[in-house]
Amino acid sequence: MLEDAPDAFTITADSERGRPLSWWRERLVATCADPKRVALVAEIGDDAVGSALGVIDTWDRSLSHLYALWVSPQARRRGVAGALVDRVFEWARERGAATVELSVTVGNVAATKLYEGAGFCDTGDREPLRPGSPLKLMKMRAPL
Ligand SMILES: CC(C)(COP(=O)(O)OP(=O)(O)OC[C@H]1O[C@@H](n2cnc3c(N)ncnc32)[C@H](O)[C@@H]1OP(=O)(O)O)[C@@H](O)C(=O)NCCC(=O)NCCS
């Protein structure tokens, strides 16, 4: 996903490539054991075609976050991302959150349209995608 959409995520394929598979496994196991996090994989048949991460905020339990949304190019425009977003909403609501926030790169039309359709609005907050990057992240928020 980092190679496919390098401007959509704050981490890069180059920064992550050196990590062994065991590092990713341990991170996933820790995420699955954490009641404030949910890692989702979308499947079509036997193929994993998309991902999303939901997180309840550390300091504010009424706030949740959506990260790492990606759908493989062959599976796009079939409602996979919409289904992942819906599931994160449902999960966060079940945990008492009232709001979900995310950041999307300014100019990422596909993701921005998807988020607007799911009820997210631009908060007006901007920050660089990465230190020194000319690309900006737009913060969006939706009520649950
Ligand atoms: C953005 C992304 C997750 C959308 O995934 P998807 O499974 O194709 O999205 P869906 O099929 O659920 O689309 C839902 C709606 O989003 C909008 N949308 C999705 N892709 C779009 C595109 N290329 N252009 C315009 N609108 C788009 C549409 O409103 C669409 O509804 P419609 O198909 O009825 O018109 C996918 O393109 C992707 O992985 N991009 C690269 C990674 C990325 O940008 N992630 C977001 C990081 S913040």
Ligand as a Chemical Component Dictionary entry (heavy atoms), coordinates in Angstrom:
data_LIG
# 
_chem_comp.id                   LIG 
_chem_comp.type                 NON-POLYMER 
_chem_comp.pdbx_formal_charge   0 
_chem_comp.three_letter_code    LIG 
# 
loop_
_chem_comp_atom.comp_id 
_chem_comp_atom.atom_id 
_chem_comp_atom.alt_atom_id 
_chem_comp_atom.type_symbol 
_chem_comp_atom.charge 
_chem_comp_atom.model_Cartn_x 
_chem_comp_atom.model_Cartn_y 
_chem_comp_atom.model_Cartn_z 
_chem_comp_atom.pdbx_ordinal 
LIG C1  C1  C 0 -9.482  6.087  -1.531 1  
LIG C2  C2  C 0 -9.730  4.580  -1.640 2  
LIG C3  C3  C 0 -9.496  3.962  -0.249 3  
LIG C4  C4  C 0 -11.176 4.323  -2.080 4  
LIG O1  O1  O 0 -11.409 2.923  -2.076 5  
LIG P1  P1  P 0 -12.633 2.254  -2.889 6  
LIG O2  O2  O 0 -12.860 0.891  -2.322 7  
LIG O3  O3  O 0 -12.375 2.363  -4.331 8  
LIG O4  O4  O 0 -13.834 3.208  -2.498 9  
LIG P2  P2  P 0 -15.415 2.854  -2.628 10 
LIG O5  O5  O 0 -15.630 1.930  -3.773 11 
LIG O6  O6  O 0 -15.901 2.413  -1.286 12 
LIG O7  O7  O 0 -15.973 4.287  -3.021 13 
LIG C5  C5  C 0 -16.925 4.977  -2.233 14 
LIG C6  C6  C 0 -17.092 6.368  -2.795 15 
LIG O8  O8  O 0 -15.869 7.108  -2.696 16 
LIG C7  C7  C 0 -15.745 8.004  -3.810 17 
LIG N1  N1  N 0 -14.616 7.592  -4.666 18 
LIG C8  C8  C 0 -13.872 6.472  -4.553 19 
LIG N2  N2  N 0 -12.902 6.472  -5.490 20 
LIG C9  C9  C 0 -13.056 7.599  -6.197 21 
LIG C10 C10 C 0 -12.357 8.180  -7.304 22 
LIG N3  N3  N 0 -11.304 7.551  -7.873 23 
LIG N4  N4  N 0 -12.772 9.375  -7.785 24 
LIG C11 C11 C 0 -13.819 10.030 -7.224 25 
LIG N5  N5  N 0 -14.549 9.523  -6.192 26 
LIG C12 C12 C 0 -14.144 8.335  -5.671 27 
LIG C13 C13 C 0 -17.039 7.874  -4.588 28 
LIG O9  O9  O 0 -17.958 8.786  -4.056 29 
LIG C14 C14 C 0 -17.442 6.435  -4.251 30 
LIG O10 O10 O 0 -18.807 6.184  -4.434 31 
LIG P3  P3  P 0 -19.316 5.710  -5.899 32 
LIG O11 O11 O 0 -18.396 4.609  -6.358 33 
LIG O12 O12 O 0 -20.719 5.265  -5.615 34 
LIG O13 O13 O 0 -19.209 6.937  -6.770 35 
LIG C15 C15 C 0 -8.783  3.927  -2.677 36 
LIG O14 O14 O 0 -8.843  4.660  -3.881 37 
LIG C16 C16 C 0 -7.334  3.852  -2.223 38 
LIG O15 O15 O 0 -6.921  2.889  -1.565 39 
LIG N6  N6  N 0 -6.512  4.875  -2.590 40 
LIG C17 C17 C 0 -5.095  4.894  -2.220 41 
LIG C18 C18 C 0 -4.884  4.982  -0.712 42 
LIG C19 C19 C 0 -5.562  6.183  -0.104 43 
LIG O16 O16 O 0 -5.642  7.260  -0.681 44 
LIG N7  N7  N 0 -6.050  5.964  1.147  45 
LIG C20 C20 C 0 -6.670  7.019  1.919  46 
LIG C21 C21 C 0 -5.668  7.573  2.875  47 
LIG S1  S1  S 0 -6.329  8.968  3.810  48 
# 
loop_
_chem_comp_bond.comp_id 
_chem_comp_bond.atom_id_1 
_chem_comp_bond.atom_id_2 
_chem_comp_bond.value_order 
_chem_comp_bond.pdbx_ordinal 
LIG C1  C2  SING 1  
LIG C2  C3  SING 2  
LIG C2  C4  SING 3  
LIG C2  C15 SING 4  
LIG C4  O1  SING 5  
LIG O1  P1  SING 6  
LIG P1  O2  DOUB 7  
LIG P1  O3  SING 8  
LIG P1  O4  SING 9  
LIG O4  P2  SING 10 
LIG P2  O5  DOUB 11 
LIG P2  O6  SING 12 
LIG P2  O7  SING 13 
LIG O7  C5  SING 14 
LIG C5  C6  SING 15 
LIG C6  O8  SING 16 
LIG C6  C14 SING 17 
LIG O8  C7  SING 18 
LIG C7  N1  SING 19 
LIG C7  C13 SING 20 
LIG N1  C8  SING 21 
LIG N1  C12 SING 22 
LIG C8  N2  DOUB 23 
LIG N2  C9  SING 24 
LIG C9  C10 SING 25 
LIG C9  C12 DOUB 26 
LIG C10 N3  SING 27 
LIG C10 N4  DOUB 28 
LIG N4  C11 SING 29 
LIG C11 N5  DOUB 30 
LIG N5  C12 SING 31 
LIG C13 O9  SING 32 
LIG C13 C14 SING 33 
LIG C14 O10 SING 34 
LIG O10 P3  SING 35 
LIG P3  O11 DOUB 36 
LIG P3  O12 SING 37 
LIG P3  O13 SING 38 
LIG C15 O14 SING 39 
LIG C15 C16 SING 40 
LIG C16 O15 DOUB 41 
LIG C16 N6  SING 42 
LIG N6  C17 SING 43 
LIG C17 C18 SING 44 
LIG C18 C19 SING 45 
LIG C19 O16 DOUB 46 
LIG C19 N7  SING 47 
LIG N7  C20 SING 48 
LIG C20 C21 SING 49 
LIG C21 S1  SING 50 
# 
